[in-house]
C-alpha cells in the first residue's frame, strides 16, 4: 500500500510531527513549542496551545503531499496531564501538568481514606504522584468547586486531542494507568478510585489498546489539519512507550534508555511485575507490558552546569561538541570527583580539588547521571545490550560512558524522533499500511550504531561506582 501516515509527539515542551512514507522514510518534520506556567509548586499549560501546535505541525508536514494520501495519524503524548473540559469539550481552566506539586493535602487524604500506595500500584501500576489526575481531580473538587461544577469530563492529553480530532474522547491503555484511575489488568475504571476523586466513569475517556482505530477525522478537524475525513486516528501511546516501539522493542528483555531533560529507562515484559514497586503500564505492543523508571533531572544537570556555572554572564555557553572533546581528556570519577544529580534530597559535587577545571566538572556530571542510569538498569533483567536515544545519544563521549559504566553494548538508532516513529507504526497498522507491529517495525525502525564497552574502562568504573555510592550516601546493593 502506498501513501503516508503521521506520527505526532505531543510533549511537555512542544509538539513534533513527522510524515512517513509507506517505505518507512521520514518525509517531512515540523515542530512548535509552547509555554508551561510555573509558580512555586504549580505547573500548568493552556490546552489550546497543544491543539494549535498539533494543527500547525500537521499542516506543515503534509504541505507537499495530497491530503487524501494520508491514511492515518497517531499520537505519542506526555502522560498524566489533566485537562478539565465543559459541555462543549473545551477546557474550563488551564491544564494541570504532570509535574505539578500542589496535592500534598490530597495525598495525605488518599493514604488515610484508601489505605496506602500498594492498593494504587497493584491496580494502576503507579504509586501516588502529586501531579497526576487522581489527586488533581480531588483537589479541584475540594479547592476549586466552581471549576469542578463546570466540568463534564476530566481528560488527559491523548483523550483531549482524540476528542478534538474525532469527536470521541479515547485514552490508550499505556496512558490510562498513569492517570491513576484505571485498573490496568481489567482495563476498567476502579470504583474506589473514582469514589475518592469524586467523579463517575462517564466523566472519563473510554480506554483502548494502542493501535485501535478510534475513528475518522471530523470535517472541522480535517480542515484544521489540512487533511480529509478519510484519515483515521489510531490510539497512540505514552511518549516513553511510543519511543520504545519506535526503537523496535517488541519482545521481553528489550530495554531503552531515553535521555533528555529527564532520563528514563523503559523495559518490556510479557507480564506485569508489581513486586519491584516501579511504574508498570500496558505497552504499545499487543500483549506486552512496560516497566518504567526515571531520573527527573538527567540532561538538565549538564545544561545547568553549562549555563549557570561554566559560562560568565552574557557569554555564549560552551558548545556540547567542545565539551565532548575536552571531557575525554579530563578526569573525574577515576580520581574520586563525583557529582550526584539533582533530586528530592538535593545534588552536588564531592571530592573537588584545586586541580579540577570546568571539564572535570562536566565529566563528573556526565558520569554521575550515567551512574544513576546504570542503577536504574540494574532493576531490570535486561540482556547484554541497551538502546540509547534522545539528546545525550548524539554525544559520542556520553554514549561511550554508558557502554563503559554498564558494561553493555549500546545501540544508537539513526533517527532521533523515536516517539514519532512509534506513533507512525501504530498509524500504519491502523490504516493497513503494515500487516502488524512486527511488519511496521521492520519497515520503520532505523538502522542502529553499535558502541562497545572498553573492558579496562568498565573495570575502572566498577570500582568508581562503589566509591560514588559510598561518597554520595547511596546504600550499596
C-alpha positions in Angstrom: 0.0 0.0 0.0 1.4 3.4 -0.9 0.6 6.7 0.8 1.6 8.3 4.1 1.0 8.3 7.8 1.6 10.8 10.5 3.3 10.3 13.9 2.8 13.2 16.3 4.6 13.6 19.6 2.6 16.0 21.9 5.2 16.6 24.6 5.6 18.8 27.6 7.6 21.5 25.9 6.3 21.2 22.3 4.8 19.1 19.6 6.7 17.4 16.8 5.0 15.8 13.8 6.7 13.6 11.2 5.2 12.5 7.9 6.3 8.9 7.0 6.0 7.2 3.6 5.0 3.6 3.2 8.6 2.6 2.9 9.4 3.9 6.4 11.2 7.1 5.4 10.7 10.4 7.3 9.5 12.7 4.5 9.0 16.0 6.5 9.2 17.2 10.1 7.6 20.1 11.9 7.9 21.4 15.5 6.1 24.0 17.6 6.9 24.8 21.2 4.5 26.2 23.9 5.0 27.5 27.4 4.5 25.9 30.8 3.4 28.3 33.5 5.1 27.6 36.9 4.8 29.3 40.2 6.0 27.5 43.3 4.6 24.0 43.0 2.1 25.0 40.3 2.8 23.7 36.8 0.1 24.5 34.1 -0.4 24.8 30.3 -3.0 26.1 28.0 -4.6 23.1 26.4 -5.4 25.3 23.4 -1.7 25.6 22.8 -1.4 21.9 22.4 -4.2 21.8 19.8 -2.8 24.7 17.9 0.7 23.2 17.8 -0.7 19.9 16.5 -2.7 21.7 13.8 0.3 23.8 12.7 2.8 21.0 12.6 0.5 18.6 10.8 -0.3 21.3 8.2 3.4 21.9 7.7 4.3 18.3 7.5 1.7 17.4 4.8 2.0 20.6 2.8 3.8 18.9 -0.1 1.6 15.8 -0.5 -2.1 15.3 -1.5 -4.3 15.5 1.6 -6.1 12.3 0.6 -2.8 10.3 0.5 -2.5 10.4 4.3 -4.2 7.3 5.6 -3.8 7.6 9.4 -2.5 9.7 12.3 -1.5 8.5 15.8 -0.2 10.2 18.9 2.7 10.0 21.3 1.8 12.1 24.3 3.0 13.4 27.7 1.4 11.4 30.4 -0.7 12.4 33.4 -1.5 16.0 32.4 -5.1 16.8 33.4 -7.4 18.8 31.1 -10.9 19.5 32.7 -13.5 20.3 30.0 -17.1 21.5 29.9 -20.1 20.5 27.9 -18.7 21.9 24.7 -15.5 19.8 25.1 -13.4 22.9 25.6 -11.2 23.4 28.7 -12.7 25.2 31.7 -9.3 26.1 33.1 -5.6 25.6 32.3 -4.3 22.1 32.0 -2.5 20.8 35.2 0.8 19.4 34.0 2.1 16.1 35.4 5.0 17.9 37.1 2.6 20.0 39.3 3.2 19.5 43.1 0.1 21.1 44.6 -1.5 18.0 46.0 0.2 17.4 49.3 -3.1 17.6 51.2 -4.8 15.3 48.8 -2.0 12.8 49.1 -2.5 12.6 52.8 -6.3 12.2 52.4 -5.7 9.3 50.0 -3.4 7.5 52.4 -5.9 7.9 55.2 -9.1 7.1 53.2 -7.9 4.4 50.8 -5.1 2.8 52.8 -1.8 3.1 51.0 0.4 3.0 48.0 0.2 -0.7 47.4 -3.5 -0.6 46.7 -2.9 2.0 44.0 0.1 0.4 42.5 -1.5 -3.0 42.1 -4.4 -1.5 40.2 -3.0 1.3 38.2 0.7 0.3 38.1 1.7 3.6 39.7 2.3 4.9 43.2 0.9 8.2 44.4 2.3 11.1 42.4 1.4 14.7 43.3 0.7 15.9 39.7 -1.3 13.0 38.3 -5.1 13.2 37.7 -6.3 11.1 40.6 -5.2 13.6 43.2 -5.7 16.6 40.9 -9.4 15.9 40.3 -9.9 15.6 44.1 -8.1 18.9 44.5 -10.4 20.6 42.0 -13.4 19.1 43.8 -12.3 20.3 47.2 -10.5 23.6 46.4 -11.9 24.8 43.1 -15.6 23.8 43.4 -16.8 26.4 40.9 -14.5 25.0 38.3 -15.4 21.4 39.3 -19.1 22.1 38.8 -18.4 23.3 35.2 -16.6 20.1 34.3 -18.3 17.3 32.3 -15.2 15.4 31.6 -11.6 15.0 33.0 -9.3 14.2 30.2 -5.6 13.8 29.7 -3.6 14.9 26.6 -4.3 11.8 24.4 -8.1 11.9 25.1 -8.4 15.6 24.7 -6.7 15.5 21.3 -8.7 12.5 20.4 -11.9 14.4 21.2 -10.8 17.3 19.1 -9.9 15.1 16.1 -12.8 12.6 16.0 -15.5 13.7 18.5 -14.6 10.7 20.7 -12.5 11.0 23.9 -10.4 7.8 24.0 -7.4 7.1 26.2 -4.9 4.5 25.2 -4.0 1.9 27.9 -0.4 3.0 28.3 -1.7 6.4 29.4 -4.7 5.2 31.3 -2.8 3.7 34.2 -0.7 6.9 34.6 -3.9 8.8 35.2 -4.2 6.6 38.3 -7.9 5.9 37.9 -8.0 2.8 35.7 -7.2 -0.9 36.6 -4.6 -1.8 34.0 -5.3 -5.5 34.4 -9.1 -5.3 33.7 -9.0 -2.2 31.5 -11.8 -0.8 33.6 -12.0 2.2 35.9 -11.7 1.3 39.6 -14.8 2.2 41.7 -12.7 3.0 44.9 -10.5 5.4 43.0 -13.5 7.1 41.2 -15.1 7.5 44.6 -12.0 9.1 46.1 -11.8 11.5 43.1 -15.5 12.3 43.4 -16.4 11.5 39.8 -18.2 8.8 37.8 -16.9 6.7 34.9 -18.9 8.6 32.3 -16.7 11.7 33.1 -13.6 9.9 31.8 -12.4 8.8 28.3 -13.1 5.3 27.1 -10.0 3.1 27.3 -8.5 1.4 24.1 -5.4 -0.5 23.2 -2.6 1.2 21.4 -3.3 0.9 17.6 -7.0 0.5 17.9 -8.9 2.7 15.3 -10.7 5.5 17.2 -12.5 6.9 14.2 -12.2 9.2 11.2 -11.4 12.9 11.4 -14.4 15.2 11.7 -14.9 17.8 8.9 -13.7 20.6 11.2 -10.6 18.7 12.3 -9.7 17.7 8.8 -9.9 21.3 7.7 -7.8 22.5 10.7 -5.1 19.9 9.9 -5.2 20.2 6.1 -6.4 16.6 5.7 -9.6 14.8 4.7 -12.3 13.0 6.6 -10.9 9.7 5.2 -7.8 9.9 7.5 -8.3 7.8 10.6 -6.9 8.3 14.1 -5.3 5.3 15.8 -5.0 5.1 19.6 -1.4 6.1 20.4 0.8 5.7 23.5 2.6 7.4 26.3 5.8 9.0 24.9 8.2 6.5 26.5 6.2 3.5 25.2 5.9 5.1 21.8 9.6 5.7 21.8 10.3 2.1 22.8 8.2 0.9 19.9 10.0 3.3 17.6 13.2 1.8 18.7 12.0 -1.6 17.6 11.3 -3.0 21.1 8.8 -5.8 20.7 10.0 -8.7 23.0 10.6 -9.2 26.7 14.0 -8.0 27.9 14.3 -5.2 25.4 15.4 -2.0 27.2 15.5 1.6 26.2 17.5 4.4 27.9 15.9 7.7 26.9 17.8 10.9 27.5 16.6 14.5 27.6 15.8 17.0 30.3 15.0 13.8 32.3 16.3 10.3 31.6 14.0 7.3 31.6 14.6 3.5 31.4 11.8 1.5 29.8 11.8 -2.3 29.8 9.4 -4.7 28.1 8.0 -7.7 29.9 5.4 -10.4 29.0 3.6 -10.0 32.3 3.1 -7.2 34.8 5.6 -7.1 37.6 4.3 -5.2 40.7 7.0 -6.6 43.0 9.6 -4.0 42.2 7.4 -1.1 43.1 8.4 0.5 39.8 5.7 2.1 37.5 4.0 -0.6 35.3 1.9 0.0 32.2 0.5 -1.8 29.3 2.9 -1.1 26.4 2.2 -0.1 22.8 3.0 -3.7 21.7 0.0 -6.1 21.9 0.3 -8.4 24.9 3.4 -6.7 26.2 3.9 -4.7 29.4 6.3 -2.0 30.2 8.2 -1.1 33.4 9.4 2.5 33.6 11.8 4.4 35.9 13.2 7.8 35.5 15.9 10.3 36.7 14.0 13.6 36.6 17.0 15.9 36.0 19.4 13.9 33.9 20.1 16.2 31.0 19.1 19.2 33.0 22.1 18.8 35.2 24.6 19.3 32.4 22.5 22.2 31.0 22.6 23.8 34.4 26.4 23.4 34.6 26.9 24.9 31.1 24.7 27.9 31.6 24.8 28.7 35.3 28.3 27.7 36.4 30.8 27.4 33.5 29.7 30.4 31.4 30.3 34.0 32.5 27.1 36.2 32.5 26.3 37.5 29.0 28.5 35.0 27.2 27.5 32.0 25.0 27.6 28.6 26.8 30.3 26.1 25.8 29.1 24.1 22.8 28.2 20.5 23.5 30.7 19.2 20.9 33.5 21.1 22.6 32.5 19.6 26.0 32.6 16.2 24.4 36.2 16.7 23.1 37.5 18.4 26.3 35.9 15.9 28.7 37.5 13.0 27.0 40.9 14.3 28.3 39.6 15.2 31.8 39.4 13.0 34.9 36.7 12.9 37.5 35.4 9.6 38.9 38.7 7.9 38.2 40.3 10.3 40.8 37.4 10.5 43.2 35.5 13.5 41.9 31.8 12.7 41.8 28.5 14.5 41.1 25.2 13.4 42.4 22.3 14.5 40.1 19.6 16.8 41.5 16.7 15.0 43.2 14.4 15.3 46.2 17.4 15.0 48.5 19.4 17.6 46.5 22.6 17.0 44.4 26.1 18.3 44.1 29.8 17.6 43.9 32.1 15.8 46.3 35.8 15.2 46.1 36.6 18.6 44.5 40.3 19.6 44.3 42.2 22.7 43.2 43.4 20.9 40.1 39.8 20.4 38.8 38.7 22.6 35.9 35.4 23.1 34.1 35.9 20.0 32.0 36.5 17.8 35.1 33.2 19.2 36.5 31.4 18.5 33.2 32.8 14.9 33.1 31.7 14.4 36.7 28.2 15.5 35.8 28.0 13.1 32.8 29.4 10.2 34.9 27.1 10.9 37.8 24.0 10.8 35.5 25.3 7.6 33.9 25.9 6.0 37.3 22.3 6.7 38.2 21.1 5.3 34.8 23.2 2.2 35.5 21.5 1.8 38.8 18.1 2.0 37.1 19.2 -0.6 34.6 20.2 -2.9 37.4 16.5 -3.0 38.4 15.7 -4.8 35.1 16.6 -8.2 33.8 18.0 -7.0 30.5 20.4 -8.6 28.2 23.8 -7.6 27.0 22.7 -4.6 25.1 20.5 -1.5 25.6 19.1 1.1 23.2 20.1 4.7 23.8 18.0 7.6 22.4 17.4 11.3 23.0 19.8 14.3 23.2 22.7 12.6 25.0 22.8 9.8 22.4 24.1 12.4 20.0 27.2 12.7 22.2 29.9 10.2 21.3 31.5 10.7 24.6 28.4 10.2 26.7 27.3 7.2 24.7 30.8 5.7 25.4 30.3 6.4 29.1 27.0 4.5 29.1 28.7 1.5 27.4 31.7 1.5 29.7 29.8 2.1 33.0 27.2 -0.6 32.3 29.4 -3.0 30.5 26.8 -3.4 27.8 26.7 -2.8 24.1 24.8 0.4 23.4 22.6 0.6 20.3 22.0 4.2 19.0 19.2 4.5 16.4 20.0 6.6 13.4 16.8 8.6 13.8 16.2 10.7 16.9 12.4 11.1 16.6 11.6 7.7 18.1 8.3 8.7 19.7 7.1 9.9 16.3 8.3 6.7 14.7 6.4 4.6 17.3 3.2 6.7 16.6 3.8 6.2 12.9 4.0 2.5 13.3 0.6 2.5 15.1 -0.9 4.7 12.4 0.4 2.4 9.7 -1.1 -0.7 11.3 -4.4 1.1 11.7 -4.8 2.0 8.0 -3.5 -1.2 6.6 -0.1 0.1 5.5 1.6 -2.5 7.7 0.3 -6.0 8.4 1.1 -5.7 12.1 3.5 -4.3 14.7 6.5 -6.5 13.7 6.0 -5.6 10.0 5.8 -1.9 10.9 9.0 -2.2 13.0 10.8 -4.0 10.2 10.0 -1.1 7.8 10.1 1.9 10.1 12.8 1.1 12.6 16.0 2.9 11.8 19.5 1.5 11.4 21.4 1.5 14.7 25.1 2.2 15.5 26.7 -0.2 18.0 29.1 1.2 20.7 31.0 -1.5 22.5 32.3 -1.1 26.1 36.0 -0.9 26.7 37.0 -3.7 29.2 39.6 -1.6 31.1 37.2 1.3 31.4 34.4 -1.0 32.6 36.7 -2.4 35.3 37.7 1.1 36.4 34.1 2.3 36.5 33.0 -0.7 38.6 35.4 0.4 41.3 34.5 4.1 40.9 30.8 3.3 41.1 31.3 1.7 44.5 33.1 4.8 45.7 30.4 7.0 44.2 27.7 5.2 46.2 29.7 5.5 49.4 30.7 9.2 48.9 27.2 10.3 48.0 25.4 8.3 50.7 23.6 5.8 48.5 23.2 2.4 50.1 25.3 -0.4 48.5 23.3 -3.1 46.7 
